[in-house]
Amino acid sequence: MDTKLVGSSKADGNSHQHEHEIPLAERKTRLLRQAEFHRQNIINAKTAIKQGAHPQAIFHNALDHATFALRNRVDMVLRPTGTNVSTLMPYAISLLGFLRQRRMLKPAIGVAAVAAGVAAYVKHRRNQQLHH
């Protein structure tokens, strides 16, 4: 059995020359270590897949994705004003806390929904007028 590894020698450019010899016992030990490392990686991957398949994990990932998409959309809308969600979030949280204390959160959400509807209607009408 051959106990040498064939490799490319960068010093002389000859790819067929043996770079160095490694004893069989050392090669065997190295291969066993690599195999154990590979088995451990497979076990870790299987565990990660099982944990990711739990309903709580799926819900959490979906919520993270939705939050990310919503934040990106809001950031795109706010970009012309030179601000972003991170800048406005402390003010929004303070306002929500104030509205909740005064028990005005539901009416405020209703007003915001109506205002958004009116803004969408005005934008739609403006776009129709520009195209005709």
Summary of the structure (lengths in Angstrom):
residues: 132
radius of gyration: 31.4
end to end distance: 85.3
largest distance: 85.3
contacts: 244
relative contact order: 0.04
helix: 76%
strand: 3%
